[in-house]
């Protein structure tokens, strides 16, 4: 029996790499800290990173929701695209 031609086009998701998962988890932690549940260590870490980078960007609730969305997109891309 041969498979139907349409069945050859099925996506085969792979587990994302550890770096992709770490980036997604960091984005989720920052997003949750900004939008739902403020975490002091996240705010301190953001201040340290901004001081090191020389920026003074205010992280608003819109940015937090964007971080939560991007974290999910990073995990989806990491599982569907090889090497990410």
PDB file of N, CA, C and O in Angstrom:
ATOM      1  N   UNK A   1       0.835  -1.181   0.000  1.00  0.00           N
ATOM      2  CA  UNK A   1       0.000   0.000   0.000  1.00  0.00           C
ATOM      3  C   UNK A   1       0.876   1.240   0.000  1.00  0.00           C
ATOM      4  O   UNK A   1       1.819   1.336   0.786  1.00  0.00           O
ATOM      5  N   UNK A   2       0.584   2.160  -0.846  1.00  0.00           N
ATOM      6  CA  UNK A   2       1.314   3.420  -0.867  1.00  0.00           C
ATOM      7  C   UNK A   2       0.466   4.495  -0.209  1.00  0.00           C
ATOM      8  O   UNK A   2      -0.764   4.468  -0.251  1.00  0.00           O
ATOM      9  N   UNK A   3       1.166   5.436   0.398  1.00  0.00           N
ATOM     10  CA  UNK A   3       0.462   6.527   1.076  1.00  0.00           C
ATOM     11  C   UNK A   3      -0.094   7.504   0.054  1.00  0.00           C
ATOM     12  O   UNK A   3       0.448   7.660  -1.040  1.00  0.00           O
ATOM     13  N   UNK A   4      -1.151   8.139   0.419  1.00  0.00           N
ATOM     14  CA  UNK A   4      -1.721   9.162  -0.444  1.00  0.00           C
ATOM     15  C   UNK A   4      -0.750  10.326  -0.560  1.00  0.00           C
ATOM     16  O   UNK A   4      -0.026  10.601   0.397  1.00  0.00           O
ATOM     17  N   UNK A   5      -0.703  11.018  -1.685  1.00  0.00           N
ATOM     18  CA  UNK A   5       0.243  12.139  -1.841  1.00  0.00           C
ATOM     19  C   UNK A   5       0.048  13.241  -0.809  1.00  0.00           C
ATOM     20  O   UNK A   5       1.007  13.914  -0.435  1.00  0.00           O
ATOM     21  N   UNK A   6      -1.173  13.429  -0.351  1.00  0.00           N
ATOM     22  CA  UNK A   6      -1.411  14.504   0.612  1.00  0.00           C
ATOM     23  C   UNK A   6      -0.784  14.186   1.973  1.00  0.00           C
ATOM     24  O   UNK A   6      -0.444  15.103   2.720  1.00  0.00           O
ATOM     25  N   UNK A   7      -0.630  12.925   2.296  1.00  0.00           N
ATOM     26  CA  UNK A   7      -0.071  12.547   3.584  1.00  0.00           C
ATOM     27  C   UNK A   7       1.434  12.794   3.667  1.00  0.00           C
ATOM     28  O   UNK A   7       1.984  12.803   4.768  1.00  0.00           O
ATOM     29  N   UNK A   8       2.105  12.991   2.556  1.00  0.00           N
ATOM     30  CA  UNK A   8       3.538  13.279   2.564  1.00  0.00           C
ATOM     31  C   UNK A   8       3.838  14.684   3.053  1.00  0.00           C
ATOM     32  O   UNK A   8       4.968  14.961   3.453  1.00  0.00           O
ATOM     33  N   UNK A   9       2.867  15.570   3.032  1.00  0.00           N
ATOM     34  CA  UNK A   9       3.057  16.959   3.399  1.00  0.00           C
ATOM     35  C   UNK A   9       2.770  17.236   4.867  1.00  0.00           C
ATOM     36  O   UNK A   9       2.676  18.399   5.259  1.00  0.00           O
ATOM     37  N   UNK A  10       2.631  16.221   5.674  1.00  0.00           N
ATOM     38  CA  UNK A  10       2.323  16.385   7.087  1.00  0.00           C
ATOM     39  C   UNK A  10       3.558  16.908   7.819  1.00  0.00           C
ATOM     40  O   UNK A  10       4.668  16.415   7.613  1.00  0.00           O
ATOM     41  N   UNK A  11       3.355  17.909   8.676  1.00  0.00           N
ATOM     42  CA  UNK A  11       4.461  18.437   9.469  1.00  0.00           C
ATOM     43  C   UNK A  11       4.837  17.451  10.556  1.00  0.00           C
ATOM     44  O   UNK A  11       3.971  16.836  11.178  1.00  0.00           O
ATOM     45  N   UNK A  12       6.097  17.308  10.775  1.00  0.00           N
ATOM     46  CA  UNK A  12       6.588  16.454  11.841  1.00  0.00           C
ATOM     47  C   UNK A  12       7.312  17.335  12.851  1.00  0.00           C
ATOM     48  O   UNK A  12       8.493  17.633  12.674  1.00  0.00           O
ATOM     49  N   UNK A  13       6.614  17.758  13.915  1.00  0.00           N
ATOM     50  CA  UNK A  13       7.240  18.667  14.869  1.00  0.00           C
ATOM     51  C   UNK A  13       8.368  17.984  15.644  1.00  0.00           C
ATOM     52  O   UNK A  13       8.280  16.806  15.991  1.00  0.00           O
ATOM     53  N   UNK A  14       9.408  18.739  15.902  1.00  0.00           N
ATOM     54  CA  UNK A  14      10.548  18.289  16.680  1.00  0.00           C
ATOM     55  C   UNK A  14      10.568  19.047  17.996  1.00  0.00           C
ATOM     56  O   UNK A  14       9.997  20.134  18.081  1.00  0.00           O
ATOM     57  N   UNK A  15      11.207  18.507  19.021  1.00  0.00           N
ATOM     58  CA  UNK A  15      11.337  19.295  20.253  1.00  0.00           C
ATOM     59  C   UNK A  15      12.245  20.492  20.015  1.00  0.00           C
ATOM     60  O   UNK A  15      13.271  20.356  19.347  1.00  0.00           O
ATOM     61  N   UNK A  16      11.895  21.666  20.546  1.00  0.00           N
ATOM     62  CA  UNK A  16      12.749  22.837  20.352  1.00  0.00           C
ATOM     63  C   UNK A  16      14.053  22.699  21.123  1.00  0.00           C
ATOM     64  O   UNK A  16      14.141  21.936  22.085  1.00  0.00           O
ATOM     65  N   UNK A  17      15.058  23.442  20.694  1.00  0.00           N
ATOM     66  CA  UNK A  17      16.347  23.413  21.367  1.00  0.00           C
ATOM     67  C   UNK A  17      16.245  24.078  22.737  1.00  0.00           C
ATOM     68  O   UNK A  17      15.309  24.831  23.005  1.00  0.00           O
ATOM     69  N   UNK A  18      17.205  23.793  23.587  1.00  0.00           N
ATOM     70  CA  UNK A  18      17.182  24.305  24.955  1.00  0.00           C
ATOM     71  C   UNK A  18      17.248  25.832  24.972  1.00  0.00           C
ATOM     72  O   UNK A  18      16.589  26.467  25.795  1.00  0.00           O
ATOM     73  N   UNK A  19      18.029  26.422  24.080  1.00  0.00           N
ATOM     74  CA  UNK A  19      18.127  27.883  24.028  1.00  0.00           C
ATOM     75  C   UNK A  19      16.776  28.504  23.688  1.00  0.00           C
ATOM     76  O   UNK A  19      16.407  29.536  24.249  1.00  0.00           O
ATOM     77  N   UNK A  20      16.047  27.886  22.783  1.00  0.00           N
ATOM     78  CA  UNK A  20      14.718  28.381  22.425  1.00  0.00           C
ATOM     79  C   UNK A  20      13.777  28.316  23.621  1.00  0.00           C
ATOM     80  O   UNK A  20      12.994  29.239  23.847  1.00  0.00           O
ATOM     81  N   UNK A  21      13.850  27.245  24.377  1.00  0.00           N
ATOM     82  CA  UNK A  21      12.993  27.095  25.549  1.00  0.00           C
ATOM     83  C   UNK A  21      13.368  28.119  26.620  1.00  0.00           C
ATOM     84  O   UNK A  21      12.488  28.691  27.262  1.00  0.00           O
ATOM     85  N   UNK A  22      14.673  28.354  26.816  1.00  0.00           N
ATOM     86  CA  UNK A  22      15.120  29.332  27.813  1.00  0.00           C
ATOM     87  C   UNK A  22      14.652  30.735  27.442  1.00  0.00           C
ATOM     88  O   UNK A  22      14.201  31.486  28.307  1.00  0.00           O
ATOM     89  N   UNK A  23      14.753  31.089  26.179  1.00  0.00           N
ATOM     90  CA  UNK A  23      14.289  32.409  25.725  1.00  0.00           C
ATOM     91  C   UNK A  23      12.781  32.533  25.929  1.00  0.00           C
ATOM     92  O   UNK A  23      12.304  33.569  26.394  1.00  0.00           O
ATOM     93  N   UNK A  24      12.026  31.488  25.586  1.00  0.00           N
ATOM     94  CA  UNK A  24      10.572  31.528  25.749  1.00  0.00           C
ATOM     95  C   UNK A  24      10.184  31.636  27.223  1.00  0.00           C
ATOM     96  O   UNK A  24       9.268  32.383  27.569  1.00  0.00           O
ATOM     97  N   UNK A  25      10.869  30.899  28.089  1.00  0.00           N
ATOM     98  CA  UNK A  25      10.557  30.961  29.522  1.00  0.00           C
ATOM     99  C   UNK A  25      10.879  32.342  30.080  1.00  0.00           C
ATOM    100  O   UNK A  25      10.123  32.867  30.897  1.00  0.00           O
ATOM    101  N   UNK A  26      11.993  32.938  29.650  1.00  0.00           N
ATOM    102  CA  UNK A  26      12.338  34.293  30.099  1.00  0.00           C
ATOM    103  C   UNK A  26      11.277  35.295  29.654  1.00  0.00           C
ATOM    104  O   UNK A  26      10.880  36.166  30.428  1.00  0.00           O
ATOM    105  N   UNK A  27      10.822  35.175  28.414  1.00  0.00           N
ATOM    106  CA  UNK A  27       9.770  36.075  27.934  1.00  0.00           C
ATOM    107  C   UNK A  27       8.472  35.882  28.705  1.00  0.00           C
ATOM    108  O   UNK A  27       7.774  36.852  29.003  1.00  0.00           O
ATOM    109  N   UNK A  28       8.147  34.636  29.028  1.00  0.00           N
ATOM    110  CA  UNK A  28       6.925  34.368  29.795  1.00  0.00           C
ATOM    111  C   UNK A  28       7.031  34.953  31.201  1.00  0.00           C
ATOM    112  O   UNK A  28       6.073  35.544  31.701  1.00  0.00           O
ATOM    113  N   UNK A  29       8.190  34.791  31.841  1.00  0.00           N
ATOM    114  CA  UNK A  29       8.356  35.329  33.195  1.00  0.00           C
ATOM    115  C   UNK A  29       8.230  36.839  33.201  1.00  0.00           C
ATOM    116  O   UNK A  29       7.571  37.402  34.075  1.00  0.00           O
ATOM    117  N   UNK A  30       8.854  37.502  32.235  1.00  0.00           N
ATOM    118  CA  UNK A  30       8.755  38.964  32.165  1.00  0.00           C
ATOM    119  C   UNK A  30       7.318  39.376  31.841  1.00  0.00           C
ATOM    120  O   UNK A  30       6.797  40.320  32.435  1.00  0.00           O
ATOM    121  N   UNK A  31       6.680  38.680  30.909  1.00  0.00           N
ATOM    122  CA  UNK A  31       5.302  39.009  30.547  1.00  0.00           C
ATOM    123  C   UNK A  31       4.335  38.846  31.700  1.00  0.00           C
ATOM    124  O   UNK A  31       3.469  39.694  31.911  1.00  0.00           O
ATOM    125  N   UNK A  32       4.474  37.760  32.450  1.00  0.00           N
ATOM    126  CA  UNK A  32       3.602  37.540  33.602  1.00  0.00           C
ATOM    127  C   UNK A  32       3.884  38.566  34.686  1.00  0.00           C
ATOM    128  O   UNK A  32       2.962  39.056  35.338  1.00  0.00           O
ATOM    129  N   UNK A  33       5.161  38.894  34.880  1.00  0.00           N
ATOM    130  CA  UNK A  33       5.519  39.875  35.905  1.00  0.00           C
ATOM    131  C   UNK A  33       4.948  41.251  35.594  1.00  0.00           C
ATOM    132  O   UNK A  33       4.564  41.984  36.506  1.00  0.00           O
ATOM    133  N   UNK A  34       4.889  41.601  34.340  1.00  0.00           N
ATOM    134  CA  UNK A  34       4.398  42.928  33.963  1.00  0.00           C
ATOM    135  C   UNK A  34       2.877  42.974  33.953  1.00  0.00           C
ATOM    136  O   UNK A  34       2.287  43.982  34.342  1.00  0.00           O
ATOM    137  N   UNK A  35       2.232  41.893  33.512  1.00  0.00           N
ATOM    138  CA  UNK A  35       0.787  41.961  33.301  1.00  0.00           C
ATOM    139  C   UNK A  35      -0.033  41.476  34.484  1.00  0.00           C
ATOM    140  O   UNK A  35      -1.013  42.125  34.848  1.00  0.00           O
ATOM    141  N   UNK A  36       0.332  40.367  35.092  1.00  0.00           N
ATOM    142  CA  UNK A  36      -0.549  39.720  36.063  1.00  0.00           C
ATOM    143  C   UNK A  36      -0.027  39.815  37.488  1.00  0.00           C
ATOM    144  O   UNK A  36      -0.719  40.311  38.377  1.00  0.00           O
ATOM    145  N   UNK A  37       1.176  39.346  37.703  1.00  0.00           N
ATOM    146  CA  UNK A  37       1.699  39.176  39.049  1.00  0.00           C
ATOM    147  C   UNK A  37       3.091  39.789  39.132  1.00  0.00           C
ATOM    148  O   UNK A  37       4.050  39.175  38.664  1.00  0.00           O
ATOM    149  N   UNK A  38       3.236  40.977  39.712  1.00  0.00           N
ATOM    150  CA  UNK A  38       4.549  41.625  39.750  1.00  0.00           C
ATOM    151  C   UNK A  38       5.552  40.838  40.596  1.00  0.00           C
ATOM    152  O   UNK A  38       5.278  40.490  41.744  1.00  0.00           O
ATOM    153  N   UNK A  39       6.695  40.571  40.015  1.00  0.00           N
ATOM    154  CA  UNK A  39       7.775  39.858  40.697  1.00  0.00           C
ATOM    155  C   UNK A  39       8.961  40.802  40.855  1.00  0.00           C
ATOM    156  O   UNK A  39       9.445  41.365  39.874  1.00  0.00           O
ATOM    157  N   UNK A  40       9.427  40.974  42.085  1.00  0.00           N
ATOM    158  CA  UNK A  40      10.501  41.934  42.349  1.00  0.00           C
ATOM    159  C   UNK A  40      11.812  41.549  41.679  1.00  0.00           C
ATOM    160  O   UNK A  40      12.521  42.418  41.172  1.00  0.00           O
ATOM    161  N   UNK A  41      12.149  40.253  41.667  1.00  0.00           N
ATOM    162  CA  UNK A  41      13.429  39.869  41.082  1.00  0.00           C
ATOM    163  C   UNK A  41      13.466  40.099  39.575  1.00  0.00           C
ATOM    164  O   UNK A  41      14.535  40.316  39.006  1.00  0.00           O
ATOM    165  N   UNK A  42      12.297  40.051  38.925  1.00  0.00           N
ATOM    166  CA  UNK A  42      12.240  40.329  37.491  1.00  0.00           C
ATOM    167  C   UNK A  42      12.478  41.816  37.248  1.00  0.00           C
ATOM    168  O   UNK A  42      13.207  42.185  36.327  1.00  0.00           O
ATOM    169  N   UNK A  43      11.876  42.662  38.058  1.00  0.00           N
ATOM    170  CA  UNK A  43      12.080  44.104  37.908  1.00  0.00           C
ATOM    171  C   UNK A  43      13.532  44.482  38.169  1.00  0.00           C
ATOM    172  O   UNK A  43      14.084  45.328  37.466  1.00  0.00           O
ATOM    173  N   UNK A  44      14.156  43.866  39.171  1.00  0.00           N
ATOM    174  CA  UNK A  44      15.569  44.137  39.446  1.00  0.00           C
ATOM    175  C   UNK A  44      16.447  43.662  38.292  1.00  0.00           C
ATOM    176  O   UNK A  44      17.394  44.346  37.905  1.00  0.00           O
ATOM    177  N   UNK A  45      16.128  42.482  37.742  1.00  0.00           N
ATOM    178  CA  UNK A  45      16.907  41.968  36.619  1.00  0.00           C
ATOM    179  C   UNK A  45      16.751  42.858  35.388  1.00  0.00           C
ATOM    180  O   UNK A  45      17.723  43.092  34.669  1.00  0.00           O
ATOM    181  N   UNK A  46      15.541  43.353  35.139  1.00  0.00           N
ATOM    182  CA  UNK A  46      15.335  44.264  34.007  1.00  0.00           C
ATOM    183  C   UNK A  46      16.116  45.561  34.200  1.00  0.00           C
ATOM    184  O   UNK A  46      16.664  46.097  33.237  1.00  0.00           O
ATOM    185  N   UNK A  47      16.174  46.077  35.435  1.00  0.00           N
ATOM    186  CA  UNK A  47      16.955  47.283  35.703  1.00  0.00           C
ATOM    187  C   UNK A  47      18.444  47.044  35.474  1.00  0.00           C
ATOM    188  O   UNK A  47      19.141  47.914  34.952  1.00  0.00           O
ATOM    189  N   UNK A  48      18.928  45.877  35.860  1.00  0.00           N
ATOM    190  CA  UNK A  48      20.350  45.555  35.644  1.00  0.00           C
ATOM    191  C   UNK A  48      20.649  45.451  34.154  1.00  0.00           C
ATOM    192  O   UNK A  48      21.661  45.971  33.684  1.00  0.00           O
ATOM    193  N   UNK A  49      19.782  44.788  33.417  1.00  0.00           N
ATOM    194  CA  UNK A  49      19.996  44.639  31.972  1.00  0.00           C
ATOM    195  C   UNK A  49      19.923  45.990  31.277  1.00  0.00           C
ATOM    196  O   UNK A  49      20.734  46.280  30.397  1.00  0.00           O
ATOM    197  N   UNK A  50      18.967  46.813  31.661  1.00  0.00           N
ATOM    198  CA  UNK A  50      18.861  48.134  31.041  1.00  0.00           C
ATOM    199  C   UNK A  50      20.038  49.016  31.417  1.00  0.00           C
ATOM    200  O   UNK A  50      20.496  49.809  30.594  1.00  0.00           O
ATOM    201  N   UNK A  51      20.540  48.899  32.645  1.00  0.00           N
ATOM    202  CA  UNK A  51      21.726  49.658  33.034  1.00  0.00           C
ATOM    203  C   UNK A  51      22.953  49.217  32.270  1.00  0.00           C
ATOM    204  O   UNK A  51      23.790  50.039  31.897  1.00  0.00           O
ATOM    205  N   UNK A  52      23.064  47.925  32.037  1.00  0.00           N
ATOM    206  CA  UNK A  52      24.202  47.392  31.277  1.00  0.00           C
ATOM    207  C   UNK A  52      24.124  47.809  29.812  1.00  0.00           C
ATOM    208  O   UNK A  52      25.141  48.128  29.197  1.00  0.00           O
ATOM    209  N   UNK A  53      22.914  47.803  29.257  1.00  0.00           N
ATOM    210  CA  UNK A  53      22.735  48.170  27.850  1.00  0.00           C
ATOM    211  C   UNK A  53      22.693  49.677  27.650  1.00  0.00           C
ATOM    212  O   UNK A  53      22.825  50.150  26.522  1.00  0.00           O
ATOM    213  N   UNK A  54      22.511  50.438  28.722  1.00  0.00           N
ATOM    214  CA  UNK A  54      22.469  51.889  28.609  1.00  0.00           C
ATOM    215  C   UNK A  54      21.142  52.421  28.110  1.00  0.00           C
ATOM    216  O   UNK A  54      21.093  53.502  27.522  1.00  0.00           O
ATOM    217  N   UNK A  55      20.067  51.687  28.332  1.00  0.00           N
ATOM    218  CA  UNK A  55      18.748  52.129  27.892  1.00  0.00           C
ATOM    219  C   UNK A  55      17.861  52.382  29.100  1.00  0.00           C
ATOM    220  O   UNK A  55      18.176  51.971  30.217  1.00  0.00           O
ATOM    221  N   UNK A  56      16.770  53.052  28.864  1.00  0.00           N
ATOM    222  CA  UNK A  56      15.795  53.303  29.911  1.00  0.00           C
ATOM    223  C   UNK A  56      14.401  53.117  29.309  1.00  0.00           C
ATOM    224  O   UNK A  56      13.639  54.074  29.174  1.00  0.00           O
ATOM    225  N   UNK A  57      14.083  51.877  28.951  1.00  0.00           N
ATOM    226  CA  UNK A  57      12.812  51.558  28.307  1.00  0.00           C
ATOM    227  C   UNK A  57      11.820  51.122  29.379  1.00  0.00           C
ATOM    228  O   UNK A  57      12.103  50.224  30.172  1.00  0.00           O
ATOM    229  N   UNK A  58      10.669  51.760  29.394  1.00  0.00           N
ATOM    230  CA  UNK A  58       9.625  51.396  30.352  1.00  0.00           C
ATOM    231  C   UNK A  58       8.844  50.211  29.801  1.00  0.00           C
ATOM    232  O   UNK A  58       8.329  50.270  28.684  1.00  0.00           O
ATOM    233  N   UNK A  59       8.757  49.157  30.561  1.00  0.00           N
ATOM    234  CA  UNK A  59       8.027  47.971  30.144  1.00  0.00           C
ATOM    235  C   UNK A  59       6.587  48.116  30.636  1.00  0.00           C
ATOM    236  O   UNK A  59       6.313  48.047  31.834  1.00  0.00           O
ATOM    237  N   UNK A  60       5.683  48.315  29.693  1.00  0.00           N
ATOM    238  CA  UNK A  60       4.268  48.530  30.006  1.00  0.00           C
ATOM    239  C   UNK A  60       3.497  47.217  29.899  1.00  0.00           C
ATOM    240  O   UNK A  60       4.064  46.181  29.552  1.00  0.00           O
ATOM    241  N   UNK A  61       2.223  47.270  30.194  1.00  0.00           N
ATOM    242  CA  UNK A  61       1.414  46.053  30.103  1.00  0.00           C
ATOM    243  C   UNK A  61       1.268  45.585  28.650  1.00  0.00           C
ATOM    244  O   UNK A  61       1.160  44.386  28.396  1.00  0.00           O
ATOM    245  N   UNK A  62       1.264  46.518  27.704  1.00  0.00           N
ATOM    246  CA  UNK A  62       1.198  46.125  26.292  1.00  0.00           C
ATOM    247  C   UNK A  62       2.439  45.345  25.894  1.00  0.00           C
ATOM    248  O   UNK A  62       2.344  44.360  25.163  1.00  0.00           O
ATOM    249  N   UNK A  63       3.598  45.775  26.365  1.00  0.00           N
ATOM    250  CA  UNK A  63       4.846  45.054  26.088  1.00  0.00           C
ATOM    251  C   UNK A  63       4.796  43.678  26.753  1.00  0.00           C
ATOM    252  O   UNK A  63       5.274  42.699  26.181  1.00  0.00           O
ATOM    253  N   UNK A  64       4.227  43.597  27.947  1.00  0.00           N
ATOM    254  CA  UNK A  64       4.092  42.318  28.633  1.00  0.00           C
ATOM    255  C   UNK A  64       3.233  41.332  27.859  1.00  0.00           C
ATOM    256  O   UNK A  64       3.582  40.158  27.733  1.00  0.00           O
ATOM    257  N   UNK A  65       2.104  41.815  27.340  1.00  0.00           N
ATOM    258  CA  UNK A  65       1.257  40.939  26.526  1.00  0.00           C
ATOM    259  C   UNK A  65       1.974  40.534  25.246  1.00  0.00           C
ATOM    260  O   UNK A  65       1.837  39.399  24.789  1.00  0.00           O
ATOM    261  N   UNK A  66       2.731  41.449  24.669  1.00  0.00           N
ATOM    262  CA  UNK A  66       3.508  41.127  23.473  1.00  0.00           C
ATOM    263  C   UNK A  66       4.555  40.061  23.786  1.00  0.00           C
ATOM    264  O   UNK A  66       4.765  39.156  22.978  1.00  0.00           O
ATOM    265  N   UNK A  67       5.219  40.151  24.951  1.00  0.00           N
ATOM    266  CA  UNK A  67       6.194  39.139  25.358  1.00  0.00           C
ATOM    267  C   UNK A  67       5.532  37.767  25.502  1.00  0.00           C
ATOM    268  O   UNK A  67       6.107  36.755  25.099  1.00  0.00           O
ATOM    269  N   UNK A  68       4.330  37.730  26.072  1.00  0.00           N
ATOM    270  CA  UNK A  68       3.622  36.463  26.210  1.00  0.00           C
ATOM    271  C   UNK A  68       3.281  35.862  24.851  1.00  0.00           C
ATOM    272  O   UNK A  68       3.391  34.649  24.672  1.00  0.00           O
ATOM    273  N   UNK A  69       2.873  36.682  23.899  1.00  0.00           N
ATOM    274  CA  UNK A  69       2.580  36.203  22.558  1.00  0.00           C
ATOM    275  C   UNK A  69       3.844  35.719  21.857  1.00  0.00           C
ATOM    276  O   UNK A  69       3.849  34.650  21.247  1.00  0.00           O
ATOM    277  N   UNK A  70       4.912  36.502  21.945  1.00  0.00           N
ATOM    278  CA  UNK A  70       6.161  36.145  21.273  1.00  0.00           C
ATOM    279  C   UNK A  70       6.743  34.865  21.860  1.00  0.00           C
ATOM    280  O   UNK A  70       7.333  34.073  21.125  1.00  0.00           O
ATOM    281  N   UNK A  71       6.596  34.641  23.152  1.00  0.00           N
ATOM    282  CA  UNK A  71       7.098  33.415  23.773  1.00  0.00           C
ATOM    283  C   UNK A  71       6.424  32.187  23.156  1.00  0.00           C
ATOM    284  O   UNK A  71       7.086  31.189  22.871  1.00  0.00           O
ATOM    285  N   UNK A  72       5.131  32.262  22.955  1.00  0.00           N
ATOM    286  CA  UNK A  72       4.427  31.145  22.318  1.00  0.00           C
ATOM    287  C   UNK A  72       4.865  30.965  20.873  1.00  0.00           C
ATOM    288  O   UNK A  72       5.041  29.837  20.412  1.00  0.00           O
ATOM    289  N   UNK A  73       5.040  32.071  20.155  1.00  0.00           N
ATOM    290  CA  UNK A  73       5.481  31.977  18.767  1.00  0.00           C
ATOM    291  C   UNK A  73       6.888  31.404  18.656  1.00  0.00           C
ATOM    292  O   UNK A  73       7.186  30.662  17.720  1.00  0.00           O
ATOM    293  N   UNK A  74       7.753  31.745  19.607  1.00  0.00           N
ATOM    294  CA  UNK A  74       9.116  31.202  19.602  1.00  0.00           C
ATOM    295  C   UNK A  74       9.077  29.692  19.807  1.00  0.00           C
ATOM    296  O   UNK A  74       9.800  28.961  19.129  1.00  0.00           O
ATOM    297  N   UNK A  75       8.252  29.216  20.722  1.00  0.00           N
ATOM    298  CA  UNK A  75       8.144  27.770  20.937  1.00  0.00           C
ATOM    299  C   UNK A  75       7.559  27.053  19.723  1.00  0.00           C
ATOM    300  O   UNK A  75       8.003  25.957  19.381  1.00  0.00           O
ATOM    301  N   UNK A  76       6.581  27.654  19.076  1.00  0.00           N
ATOM    302  CA  UNK A  76       6.000  27.047  17.878  1.00  0.00           C
ATOM    303  C   UNK A  76       7.036  27.004  16.762  1.00  0.00           C
ATOM    304  O   UNK A  76       7.189  25.981  16.095  1.00  0.00           O
ATOM    305  N   UNK A  77       7.747  28.109  16.555  1.00  0.00           N
ATOM    306  CA  UNK A  77       8.778  28.128  15.510  1.00  0.00           C
ATOM    307  C   UNK A  77       9.891  27.147  15.837  1.00  0.00           C
ATOM    308  O   UNK A  77      10.430  26.502  14.937  1.00  0.00           O
ATOM    309  N   UNK A  78      10.244  27.023  17.114  1.00  0.00           N
ATOM    310  CA  UNK A  78      11.298  26.100  17.506  1.00  0.00           C
ATOM    311  C   UNK A  78      10.913  24.650  17.297  1.00  0.00           C
ATOM    312  O   UNK A  78      11.787  23.812  17.075  1.00  0.00           O
ATOM    313  N   UNK A  79       9.641  24.333  17.360  1.00  0.00           N
ATOM    314  CA  UNK A  79       9.234  22.953  17.155  1.00  0.00           C
ATOM    315  C   UNK A  79       8.979  22.625  15.679  1.00  0.00           C
ATOM    316  O   UNK A  79       9.114  21.471  15.272  1.00  0.00           O
ATOM    317  N   UNK A  80       8.616  23.616  14.887  1.00  0.00           N
ATOM    318  CA  UNK A  80       8.315  23.350  13.483  1.00  0.00           C
ATOM    319  C   UNK A  80       9.485  23.573  12.546  1.00  0.00           C
ATOM    320  O   UNK A  80       9.571  22.913  11.510  1.00  0.00           O
ATOM    321  N   UNK A  81      10.381  24.477  12.875  1.00  0.00           N
ATOM    322  CA  UNK A  81      11.525  24.765  12.013  1.00  0.00           C
ATOM    323  C   UNK A  81      12.768  24.089  12.562  1.00  0.00           C
ATOM    324  O   UNK A  81      13.119  24.310  13.721  1.00  0.00           O
ATOM    325  N   UNK A  82      13.435  23.281  11.775  1.00  0.00           N
ATOM    326  CA  UNK A  82      14.627  22.600  12.294  1.00  0.00           C
ATOM    327  C   UNK A  82      15.760  23.576  12.532  1.00  0.00           C
ATOM    328  O   UNK A  82      15.983  24.492  11.741  1.00  0.00           O
ATOM    329  N   UNK A  83      16.477  23.375  13.631  1.00  0.00           N
ATOM    330  CA  UNK A  83      17.634  24.195  13.948  1.00  0.00           C
ATOM    331  C   UNK A  83      17.355  25.420  14.785  1.00  0.00           C
ATOM    332  O   UNK A  83      18.287  26.145  15.129  1.00  0.00           O
ATOM    333  N   UNK A  84      16.101  25.677  15.127  1.00  0.00           N
ATOM    334  CA  UNK A  84      15.792  26.857  15.946  1.00  0.00           C
ATOM    335  C   UNK A  84      15.507  26.412  17.351  1.00  0.00           C
ATOM    336  O   UNK A  84      15.222  27.242  18.215  1.00  0.00           O
TER     337      UNK A  84
END
